[in-house]
Amino acid sequence: MSSNNDREMKSRLQQFKNEVASSMNVNLKQGYNGDITSREAGSIGGEMVKRMIAYAEQNMNSGMMK
């Protein structure tokens, strides 16, 4: 059961990464993406973290309002 959950989470994280990359006009391919620059890769990761923090803050704040 854990294996299926792990695959689902990896799939969702990959979708999220693709969504962020697309919004930054960086084309990611399925599999290896060694042709993108370190700056592009770092920007994608940084934006992912920024969005995850914003999401967590929103959910924490809405939970405290109850």
C-alpha positions in Angstrom: 0.0 0.0 0.0 2.8 2.4 0.8 4.4 1.8 -2.6 1.2 3.0 -4.3 1.1 6.1 -2.1 4.8 6.8 -2.9 4.2 6.5 -6.6 1.2 8.8 -6.3 3.1 11.4 -4.4 6.1 11.3 -6.8 3.6 11.7 -9.7 2.0 14.7 -8.1 5.4 16.3 -7.3 6.5 15.8 -10.9 3.2 17.4 -12.2 3.8 20.3 -9.8 7.4 20.7 -11.1 6.2 20.7 -14.7 3.5 23.3 -13.9 6.0 25.6 -12.3 8.6 25.1 -15.1 5.9 25.8 -17.7 4.9 29.0 -15.9 8.5 30.1 -16.1 8.8 29.2 -19.8 11.2 26.4 -19.1 10.6 23.2 -21.1 11.1 20.0 -19.2 11.3 16.7 -20.9 10.2 13.3 -19.5 13.3 11.9 -17.7 16.7 13.6 -17.9 16.8 17.4 -18.3 20.6 18.0 -18.3 20.2 20.5 -21.1 18.6 23.2 -18.8 20.9 25.6 -17.0 21.7 25.5 -13.3 20.0 28.8 -13.0 16.8 27.5 -14.6 16.8 24.4 -12.4 17.4 26.4 -9.3 14.7 28.9 -10.2 12.2 26.1 -10.7 13.1 24.6 -7.3 13.0 28.0 -5.6 9.6 28.8 -7.0 8.3 25.4 -6.0 9.4 26.0 -2.4 7.9 29.5 -2.5 4.5 28.2 -3.6 4.5 25.3 -1.1 5.2 27.8 1.8 2.4 30.1 0.6 0.0 27.1 0.4 1.0 26.0 4.0 0.6 29.5 5.3 -2.8 29.8 3.8 -4.0 26.5 5.2 -2.5 27.2 8.7 -4.2 30.6 8.7 -7.6 29.2 7.6 -7.3 26.5 10.2 -6.8 29.0 13.0 -9.9 30.9 12.1 -12.2 28.1 13.0 
